[in-house]
Amino acid sequence: MTILNADLHCHSTVSDGTLEPEALAARAKANGVELWSLTDHDEVGGQHRALAAARALHLPYLTGTEISVTFADVTVHIVGLGFDPDHPALVQGLQRTRGGRSERALEMSAQLAKLGIHGAYEGALQHVGNPELISRTHFARFLVDSGVCKDTHEVFRKFLTDGKPGFVPHRWAKLGDAVGWIREAGGVAVIAHPARYDHSPTQEYALFSEFKAHGGQAVEVVTGSHSPSEFVRYADMALEFDLAASRGSDFHSPDESHCDLGALPFLEGRLQPVWQLLTDRVR
């Protein structure tokens, strides 16, 4: 079934969202979502809470996470869906991936201090639910609260993207490792929002090829950061690489996100929805 209001990409306070897992479940249900997944960055700590909340609302649920990967010197995100959230290989892999975030955050704070923006690390921590997962988003919220920028989008444009003061790269997991952890835990690996990566066409083709070779099975076609033309482009890529298609808003916050839970266009009928690979893992 292609016409399903599935939202298989969003974030809670367990990573860099502003709503608790229970509030996200309620918002998804209220917005007409028919299949939901919480996909916090490099973390499965909210999975049991999300599942319990979804069950209480009679909202079908798939376990999820979003793993940070370095590919061709660019950070790429791989979503995992429908896995065992307590599987040791996945849990330990995510724990290793989270390592180094604090050191990176301190370096970002030092860079901002050189620009006259002091106390950024401590300020960012005020927005963190899980200190292990301190990220650029938390720094962005601090800079908005401090009046340095009017919104988080301005922060990223001026300070926190590659080539800007305040940006510090981080070496994440390897693509094969991330796909392997998801598969070992019984899940399906998905390339998240592929249009966001600063890859040349050759590098993008290499990403899809290597992902497929490692056992990756799907790509996000319809997502909050894709344009209508990109929906079509990645539908074509899904068919070219024989990948299933996923759909997810990448919702983080009512105040920050481009797209609300459940508000995306539907997948094209020519695509195989990723949930068709996961029917026995919907909870």
FIPAVEX-29796 format. One line per field, with one value per residue (C-alpha): residue number from 1; residue in three letters; x, y, z. Coordinates in pm, 1 decimal, padded with zeros to 6 digits. Layout:
REM FIPAVEX-29796
nr = (NUM, ...) .
rest = (ALA, ...) .
x = (X, ...) .
y = (Y, ...) .
z = (Z, ...) .
END
This chain:
REM FIPAVEX-29796
nr = (1, 2, 3, 4, 5, 6, 7, 8, 9, 10, 11, 12, 13, 14, 15, 16, 17, 18, 19, 20, 21, 22, 23, 24, 25, 26, 27, 28, 29, 30, 31, 32, 33, 34, 35, 36, 37, 38, 39, 40, 41, 42, 43, 44, 45, 46, 47, 48, 49, 50, 51, 52, 53, 54, 55, 56, 57, 58, 59, 60, 61, 62, 63, 64, 65, 66, 67, 68, 69, 70, 71, 72, 73, 74, 75, 76, 77, 78, 79, 80, 81, 82, 83, 84, 85, 86, 87, 88, 89, 90, 91, 92, 93, 94, 95, 96, 97, 98, 99, 100, 101, 102, 103, 104, 105, 106, 107, 108, 109, 110, 111, 112, 113, 114, 115, 116, 117, 118, 119, 120, 121, 122, 123, 124, 125, 126, 127, 128, 129, 130, 131, 132, 133, 134, 135, 136, 137, 138, 139, 140, 141, 142, 143, 144, 145, 146, 147, 148, 149, 150, 151, 152, 153, 154, 155, 156, 157, 158, 159, 160, 161, 162, 163, 164, 165, 166, 167, 168, 169, 170, 171, 172, 173, 174, 175, 176, 177, 178, 179, 180, 181, 182, 183, 184, 185, 186, 187, 188, 189, 190, 191, 192, 193, 194, 195, 196, 197, 198, 199, 200, 201, 202, 203, 204, 205, 206, 207, 208, 209, 210, 211, 212, 213, 214, 215, 216, 217, 218, 219, 220, 221, 222, 223, 224, 225, 226, 227, 228, 229, 230, 231, 232, 233, 234, 235, 236, 237, 238, 239, 240, 241, 242, 243, 244, 245, 246, 247, 248, 249, 250, 251, 252, 253, 254, 255, 256, 257, 258, 259, 260, 261, 262, 263, 264, 265, 266, 267, 268, 269, 270, 271, 272, 273, 274, 275, 276, 277, 278, 279, 280, 281, 282, 283) .
rest = (MET, THR, ILE, LEU, ASN, ALA, ASP, LEU, HIS, CYS, HIS, SER, THR, VAL, SER, ASP, GLY, THR, LEU, GLU, PRO, GLU, ALA, LEU, ALA, ALA, ARG, ALA, LYS, ALA, ASN, GLY, VAL, GLU, LEU, TRP, SER, LEU, THR, ASP, HIS, ASP, GLU, VAL, GLY, GLY, GLN, HIS, ARG, ALA, LEU, ALA, ALA, ALA, ARG, ALA, LEU, HIS, LEU, PRO, TYR, LEU, THR, GLY, THR, GLU, ILE, SER, VAL, THR, PHE, ALA, ASP, VAL, THR, VAL, HIS, ILE, VAL, GLY, LEU, GLY, PHE, ASP, PRO, ASP, HIS, PRO, ALA, LEU, VAL, GLN, GLY, LEU, GLN, ARG, THR, ARG, GLY, GLY, ARG, SER, GLU, ARG, ALA, LEU, GLU, MET, SER, ALA, GLN, LEU, ALA, LYS, LEU, GLY, ILE, HIS, GLY, ALA, TYR, GLU, GLY, ALA, LEU, GLN, HIS, VAL, GLY, ASN, PRO, GLU, LEU, ILE, SER, ARG, THR, HIS, PHE, ALA, ARG, PHE, LEU, VAL, ASP, SER, GLY, VAL, CYS, LYS, ASP, THR, HIS, GLU, VAL, PHE, ARG, LYS, PHE, LEU, THR, ASP, GLY, LYS, PRO, GLY, PHE, VAL, PRO, HIS, ARG, TRP, ALA, LYS, LEU, GLY, ASP, ALA, VAL, GLY, TRP, ILE, ARG, GLU, ALA, GLY, GLY, VAL, ALA, VAL, ILE, ALA, HIS, PRO, ALA, ARG, TYR, ASP, HIS, SER, PRO, THR, GLN, GLU, TYR, ALA, LEU, PHE, SER, GLU, PHE, LYS, ALA, HIS, GLY, GLY, GLN, ALA, VAL, GLU, VAL, VAL, THR, GLY, SER, HIS, SER, PRO, SER, GLU, PHE, VAL, ARG, TYR, ALA, ASP, MET, ALA, LEU, GLU, PHE, ASP, LEU, ALA, ALA, SER, ARG, GLY, SER, ASP, PHE, HIS, SER, PRO, ASP, GLU, SER, HIS, CYS, ASP, LEU, GLY, ALA, LEU, PRO, PHE, LEU, GLU, GLY, ARG, LEU, GLN, PRO, VAL, TRP, GLN, LEU, LEU, THR, ASP, ARG, VAL, ARG) .
x = (00000.0, 00162.3, -00106.4, -00033.0, 00032.8, 00355.1, 00600.1, 00920.5, 01164.3, 01139.6, 01329.7, 01251.9, 01428.6, 01629.1, 01839.5, 01780.7, 01402.8, 01205.3, 00914.1, 00912.0, 00844.7, 00494.7, 00411.8, 00537.9, 00316.4, 00015.4, 00101.2, 00145.6, -00189.3, -00365.7, -00217.0, -00349.0, -00025.8, -00104.1, 00244.7, 00503.7, 00870.4, 01085.5, 01438.4, 01659.9, 02021.4, 02260.8, 02029.5, 01755.8, 01689.3, 01341.7, 01220.9, 01036.1, 00865.8, 00763.2, 00628.9, 00427.6, 00281.5, 00196.3, 00026.6, -00183.7, -00302.7, -00352.3, -00089.3, 00113.5, 00482.9, 00823.8, 01139.8, 01384.5, 01714.7, 01926.9, 02296.9, 02565.0, 02811.2, 03112.4, 03116.2, 03347.6, 03433.9, 03065.9, 02832.6, 02553.5, 02261.0, 02133.1, 01791.9, 01725.3, 01369.6, 01203.9, 01497.6, 01535.8, 01622.8, 01802.3, 02029.2, 02387.0, 02563.6, 02336.4, 02339.1, 02719.4, 02770.1, 02552.1, 02735.8, 03067.3, 02919.5, 02804.5, 03157.3, 03343.7, 03042.4, 03148.4, 03499.6, 03356.1, 03112.2, 03391.3, 03587.7, 03279.6, 03239.5, 03604.5, 03559.2, 03252.8, 03436.5, 03696.6, 03407.1, 03306.3, 03026.6, 03109.5, 02952.8, 02819.8, 02893.3, 02718.4, 02434.4, 02390.9, 02377.9, 02066.4, 01887.4, 02015.8, 01804.6, 02091.6, 02442.4, 02594.1, 02407.3, 02498.7, 02487.3, 02491.9, 02115.5, 02160.1, 02419.4, 02179.2, 01902.6, 02142.4, 02243.8, 01878.7, 01800.0, 02102.4, 01979.8, 02278.8, 02045.7, 01672.1, 01619.1, 01809.8, 01821.0, 02019.2, 02256.4, 02341.2, 02389.4, 02628.5, 02811.6, 02754.8, 02798.4, 03119.5, 03342.7, 03177.5, 03327.9, 03197.8, 03182.0, 03385.6, 03377.7, 03341.7, 03438.0, 03132.9, 03068.5, 03154.9, 02869.5, 02916.9, 02921.5, 02595.8, 02413.3, 02556.0, 02433.8, 02083.1, 02073.2, 02215.0, 01935.0, 01677.1, 01603.5, 01606.8, 01862.5, 01749.4, 01953.3, 01804.4, 01729.0, 01990.5, 01947.2, 02103.6, 02453.4, 02723.9, 02819.7, 02906.1, 02694.8, 02979.7, 03000.5, 02623.5, 02626.5, 02908.3, 02705.0, 02403.5, 02619.2, 02815.1, 02499.4, 02332.6, 02643.1, 02639.1, 02276.5, 02094.4, 01737.6, 01567.6, 01601.4, 01398.0, 01223.8, 00965.1, 01106.7, 01076.8, 01392.6, 01326.1, 01165.5, 00900.6, 01165.4, 01381.4, 01087.1, 01096.2, 01476.2, 01504.5, 01205.5, 01404.0, 01714.7, 01514.2, 01401.4, 01748.7, 01905.8, 01609.6, 01554.0, 01228.6, 01108.6, 01060.2, 00866.5, 00940.6, 00907.6, 01236.3, 01028.8, 01226.7, 01014.8, 00685.0, 00887.2, 01176.8, 01073.3, 00984.8, 00725.0, 00492.3, 00440.5, 00214.6, 00205.9, 00412.6, 00291.7, 00232.6, 00481.9, 00436.9, 00250.3, 00546.2, 00754.7, 00772.0, 00710.2, 00964.4, 00687.5, 00609.0, 00946.3, 00854.7, 00498.3, 00601.4, 00787.0, 00511.1, 00421.9) .
y = (00000.0, 00323.4, 00563.7, 00552.3, 00850.7, 00705.6, 00934.3, 00741.7, 01017.1, 01252.4, 01347.4, 01382.9, 01531.9, 01209.2, 01360.7, 01711.4, 01747.9, 01969.5, 01733.7, 01422.8, 01088.2, 01078.7, 01425.6, 01327.5, 01019.0, 01232.4, 01488.5, 01216.6, 01061.2, 01399.3, 01476.8, 01157.5, 00959.2, 00591.3, 00445.6, 00621.9, 00590.6, 00791.7, 00813.1, 00993.9, 01060.3, 00777.6, 00672.2, 00418.9, 00541.5, 00669.5, 00359.5, 00186.0, 00510.6, 00581.2, 00230.0, 00244.1, 00583.3, 00463.3, 00150.5, 00355.0, 00560.1, 00255.3, 00403.3, 00140.8, 00183.0, 00088.6, 00117.7, 00370.9, 00553.2, 00783.6, 00696.5, 00952.0, 00825.2, 00980.0, 00911.4, 01091.8, 01337.7, 01435.7, 01349.9, 01123.9, 00992.7, 00636.6, 00565.8, 00222.1, 00091.9, -00213.5, -00346.2, -00489.7, -00178.6, -00390.8, -00576.6, -00560.6, -00486.8, -00190.6, -00054.0, -00075.4, 00068.0, 00367.9, 00420.9, 00436.1, 00676.1, 00912.0, 00924.0, 01238.8, 01470.8, 01644.6, 01712.8, 01843.9, 02066.8, 02217.8, 02296.0, 02459.1, 02670.3, 02779.0, 02879.0, 03087.2, 03250.1, 03379.5, 03565.8, 03720.7, 03470.3, 03337.6, 03060.6, 02873.5, 02525.8, 02593.3, 02765.4, 02474.9, 02231.3, 02412.2, 02280.0, 01922.9, 01637.5, 01389.4, 01544.3, 01256.2, 01390.7, 01759.5, 01883.5, 02186.5, 02219.0, 02282.0, 02552.3, 02704.0, 02729.1, 02898.5, 03154.1, 03233.3, 03268.4, 03497.4, 03723.3, 03653.5, 03528.4, 03552.8, 03179.0, 02852.5, 02863.5, 03189.6, 03033.1, 02746.4, 02980.4, 03207.2, 02983.1, 02608.6, 02472.5, 02369.7, 02667.9, 02892.2, 02994.1, 02760.6, 02451.4, 02155.1, 01830.2, 01495.0, 01147.9, 00929.5, 00559.6, 00392.8, 00332.2, -00044.0, -00051.4, 00144.0, -00069.7, -00380.8, -00285.4, -00222.1, -00550.0, -00751.3, -00613.1, -00728.8, -00390.6, -00216.1, 00055.4, 00372.3, 00660.9, 00970.1, 01293.0, 01234.2, 01579.7, 01742.5, 01605.5, 01807.3, 01530.1, 01547.6, 01327.0, 01074.8, 01069.3, 01035.2, 00740.2, 00587.1, 00636.8, 00456.1, 00180.5, 00114.9, 00138.9, -00123.2, -00346.0, -00339.7, -00455.9, -00122.3, -00154.0, 00186.2, 00561.5, 00854.1, 00993.5, 01220.2, 01414.2, 01760.6, 01902.6, 01775.6, 01988.2, 01849.1, 01806.1, 01613.5, 01384.4, 01287.2, 01265.3, 01025.5, 00823.7, 00764.2, 00678.8, 00432.2, 00253.5, 00260.0, 00098.3, -00129.5, 00036.6, 00071.9, 00426.6, 00586.1, 00892.8, 01107.6, 01469.9, 01491.4, 01684.8, 01835.0, 02113.9, 02298.0, 02622.0, 02511.2, 02240.7, 02299.8, 02024.1, 01895.4, 01528.7, 01366.3, 01668.6, 01534.4, 01439.8, 01068.9, 00840.2, 00784.6, 00468.6, 00339.5, 00295.8, 00011.2, 00158.9, 00057.5, -00052.3, -00339.5, -00484.4, -00446.3, -00570.9, -00834.8, -00574.6, -00316.5, -00307.3) .
z = (00000.0, -00116.5, 00004.2, 00375.4, 00599.9, 00739.3, 00917.5, 00973.4, 01069.3, 01368.3, 01683.6, 02052.8, 02354.8, 02370.4, 02089.7, 01949.5, 01934.9, 02171.8, 02246.7, 02463.7, 02288.0, 02435.9, 02302.2, 01957.3, 01958.2, 02047.9, 01777.3, 01515.2, 01604.0, 01602.1, 01259.6, 01105.1, 01095.2, 01034.3, 01090.0, 01304.8, 01402.0, 01641.2, 01495.5, 01746.0, 01646.8, 01740.5, 02023.4, 02103.1, 02457.4, 02370.1, 02188.2, 02471.1, 02570.0, 02210.6, 02165.6, 02488.6, 02392.1, 02041.1, 02173.0, 02413.0, 02114.5, 01886.6, 01653.4, 01461.9, 01540.5, 01398.5, 01606.6, 01464.8, 01492.7, 01273.3, 01262.9, 01175.1, 00912.8, 00740.6, 00366.5, 00121.3, 00402.8, 00439.0, 00725.5, 00598.6, 00801.4, 00784.4, 00936.4, 01081.7, 01103.3, 01255.0, 01458.3, 01808.5, 02014.4, 02274.2, 02031.0, 02169.7, 01839.0, 01767.0, 02121.3, 02147.0, 01798.3, 01875.6, 02203.3, 02016.0, 01761.2, 02036.4, 02173.3, 02083.3, 02077.6, 02399.9, 02270.1, 01945.4, 02137.3, 02347.9, 02031.4, 01876.0, 02188.8, 02168.7, 01804.1, 01890.1, 02181.9, 01933.4, 01768.2, 02101.6, 02171.8, 02517.8, 02725.5, 02423.7, 02560.2, 02889.7, 02704.6, 02464.6, 02757.2, 02882.2, 02572.5, 02596.9, 02725.9, 02689.5, 02732.4, 02530.9, 02228.9, 02241.9, 01882.9, 01655.6, 01701.2, 02073.6, 01999.7, 01747.1, 02007.0, 02249.9, 01985.4, 01914.7, 02285.3, 02320.9, 02042.6, 01817.3, 01541.9, 01484.9, 01423.0, 01401.7, 01020.6, 01040.0, 01292.8, 01059.7, 00763.8, 00954.7, 01199.7, 01198.9, 00845.7, 00672.4, 00604.1, 00863.7, 01201.1, 01467.1, 01246.3, 01367.7, 01167.4, 01339.3, 01222.1, 01260.8, 01201.4, 00872.0, 00630.1, 00635.8, 01013.9, 01047.8, 00791.6, 00956.8, 01305.6, 01174.2, 00981.4, 01272.9, 01490.7, 01236.6, 01080.0, 00743.5, 00662.5, 00482.5, 00333.4, 00501.3, 00305.0, 00030.4, -00127.5, 00180.2, 00128.0, -00041.8, -00282.3, -00648.7, -00878.3, -00881.2, -00500.7, -00470.8, -00709.0, -00502.8, -00182.1, -00325.0, -00473.0, -00153.5, 00059.7, -00158.1, -00148.1, 00233.9, 00237.7, 00257.4, 00135.1, 00115.6, 00063.1, 00193.8, -00111.1, 00050.4, 00344.2, 00495.1, 00337.1, -00018.2, -00287.9, -00526.4, -00795.9, -00546.5, -00466.9, -00835.3, -00853.6, -00560.8, -00671.4, -00990.7, -00785.1, -00574.1, -00887.8, -01044.6, -00736.5, -00659.8, -00321.3, -00132.1, -00060.3, 00279.7, 00392.0, 00698.7, 00804.8, 01002.3, 01256.9, 01547.9, 01692.7, 01636.6, 01617.6, 01396.1, 01153.7, 00788.8, 00795.0, 01065.9, 01144.4, 00887.2, 00653.2, 00362.3, 00014.7, -00037.0, -00210.1, -00582.5, -00678.2, -00883.6, -00566.0, -00317.4, 00029.9, 00290.9, 00526.1, 00289.9, 00395.9, 00763.0, 00799.2, 01055.2, 01264.1, 01308.9, 01677.0) .
END
